[in-house]
């Protein structure tokens, strides 16, 4: 993209839910010469899952699946809008949908996105996490998420179906889409303690509205193993897919070493 004054190396479109504040917070940590990030929001009508549970009588798993169904209908609009900026790559700033239905569901979801973006490059949370784990040679992992149990089950299913042993999944079961970003540092640290043991090669954090970019790089030194935030994995994947191979210090081993 050498003809562009502001994006000589990459112009990356980032598709995020309207309720999400974590992705943009994390993107602000990755300001690189010649790279621009272009968020495109899609509308989320169902924002408070706890209220929906109370008003409908449905359980939290049913409500969360309804939330994802709403997302599916809105994503194409956000893709249309950001593609008009002639972006060189699309990065999805939501992760639950990319794990849903295990390996097959992830493939089908990605195929659905590609129908809207043509030959523009694509980064998903599931694919980025998989490639990041492969870089470290991890075989056994644990996961923390902000999801209710149904989300945790789909994350476990995905990683097990692509060949990883999943030791532990700790779901924080946040009550709403916006509450994910309000998760306390203490809750995140306790979740990491809950899923770590000597048999775990790496820890993955799912849920793009749950920012751990400020915590995980230090914890990697403490626990002496890779800790992979989903937003860092997708940033890394998108940059590398665009031919941007800068090594970035202070944001975790993934960007420092690969």
N, C-alpha and C positions, 0 to 999 in steps of 0.2 A: 504493500500500500504506500509506496514511496512518494506518490503524487499528493498525498494528503498532508497538509501542514500539521494538523493536530493528532493524527493517528498514522504515523508513518510505518508502524509495525502491526498494529491490530486495532480494530474497532469492534468491541465485543458487546452484543446485545444480551441483557440479563432479564429474564422473565420471572417476575416475582408476584406473590399474592398481594392484594391491596393492604392486607393487615400486617405485612412483614416489615420490620425495621432492622432485623439482624443482618440481612444480606448487605444492605447499603453501608451499615456501620463497618462491616468487615472489609468491604471493597475499598473504603477510604484508607485502609492500611496498605493498599497495594497501588500506589501511584507511581507509575513507571513512565519514563520518557517514551513517547511514541505509541502509547497504549491508552485507549479511552474506553470507559465502561458506560453503557447506556441502558439503565433500568427501564423496564416497561411493565406497568402493573396491570393485573387483571382483577376484576371486582370479586370480592368475597362477601356474599350476603349473610351466610351463617357464621357468625363470629364468636358467639359465646356458647360453647357446647354444654356447659353446666345448666344454663337457662333452658336450652332446648331439651335436655333430659327431663327437667322439671315440668316443662309445659306439655311435652308429648307423652311422657311415661316411657319412652324408649331408653335403652341402656346406652352407656357412653360409646360402646363399640359401634352401634347402629348409627348414632349421631355423627361419629367421626367418618364413617363410610359415606354418609350423606354429604358431609363437608367435601370429601374428595370428589364426589359425583358433580357437585356444583363447580368445582375447579375445572373439571374436564370440559365443561361447556364454555368456560370463559377464556381458557388459555389461547385458543386460536385468535381471538381479538388482539391480545397482547402481542402475539407473534406477528400479526399483520402490521401492527403499529411500529414495532421496532425494526422490522425488515425494511420499512420505508426509509430508514437512515442508511441503507446500503451497508449494513454491518458485515464483517468478515466471518463472524462466528456467533453462535447462540449458546448461551449458558443458562440452564434452568436453575432458578433460585428457589426451588422447592424440592424436597427429597422423598416424602412419604409415597407420592404417586409413582416414583421411579422404582421403588422396591415392591410395589403392590402386586400380588399374584405370583411372587417368586420369580425365577429366571424367565419363565415364559411370559408372565405379565409384564415384566420389565422390557422385554424385547418388543412386545406388542405396543406398549406405550411409546417407546422410542420410534417405532415405525409410524405411529399416528402423528407424532411431532414432525417427522421428516416429510410427511405428505404436505405439510404447510410451508416448509422452509426450503424444499428442493435440495440443491447441492451445497448449501451453506453448512459449515461444520457445526457439530452439536456436542455439548457436554451435558451429561446428566449426573445426578448424585450417585446413583448406583454404579455406573460405569467408572466414574472417577474414583470412588472408594475402592472398587475392585483393582484398578490399575495401581493405585497407591499402595495397597496391601501387597501386591505382587512385587513392587519395587523393593520392599523390605523383606521379601521372602517369608512373610507371615503365613502360618498354617492354622493357628488357633487364635481366636479373637474374642473380645467382649465388646458389647455395644451399650451406649446410653442414648436414650431418646426422650423427647417430651411427650410421647404419644400415649394413648390408652392401650390396654392389652392387645387389641386387634392389630394396632400398628406394630407393636413389638413382635407379634407372631409373624407378620409379613416380612419384617426385616430379618428375623431369624431364618425364615423359609428361604429368602433370597440368598443369603450368604451360605447356608448349608447346601443349597442346590448347585451353587457354583464351586463347591469343593472345600469350603472352610469348616473347621470345627468351631462352633459357637459355644463358648463356655457359659457366658452369662449375658442376659439382656436386662437392663434396668430402665424401665419406663417411668417417667416422672408424672405422667397422666395429668398434664396441665389442663385447667378448666376451660380455656379459650385459646383462640389463635393468637391474640395479642398477649395473653398471659405467658406464653412461651418465652417472650423476650424479657419478662419480668422475673424469671427464675433467678433465685439468689445464688451468689457465689458459693455459699455454704452447701446448698442443695446439689450443685454440680460437683463439688469436691467430695461430698458424701457418696454420690452416685459412682464416681470413679473408684472410691475405696470399696464400694459394694461389689464391683465387677472385676477388680484386679486380683490376681493371684500369680504364683510363680509359673503356672502353666500357660499363661496368656502371653502371646507374642506381641499383640497390638490391641489398642482400644480405639474404637471408632465412635464418633458422636454424630448422630443423625438429627434431622430437624433444623432447617436453615435459619429459623428465627431464634434459635438458641445459640448465641455467639459464645464460642470458647477460645477465640483467637488470642485473647489476653492471658488465658490460664494454661492452655495445653503446652505451649513451648517450655514453660518452666517445669511443669509436671513431667515432661519427658526426661528431664535431667534427674528429677527426684525418683521416678519409677524405673528409669533406665530401659525404656522401651518406646516405640512410636505411639503417639496419640494423634489421631487424625480427625480434626473437625471437618464436617462435610463441606463447609464453605471454603476452607483452605484447599481441600481436595479438588473442588470444582474450579477454583481460581487457578491452581497449578495445572490441571488438565487443560483448561481453556488456553492458558498462556502457551503451554508446550505445543498444543495443536496448532497454534498460530505461528509457531517458530520462534517464540520468545523464550529463551533459555536462561534468563538472568537467575543467578542464585541470590536468594533474598534471606538475609540473616535476621534472626529474632522472631520469626513467624513459624518456627517449627522445622523439624528435620526434613520433611518432604520437600520444602522449597530450598532448603540449604544444601541438600545432597543430590537431588534428582532434577 
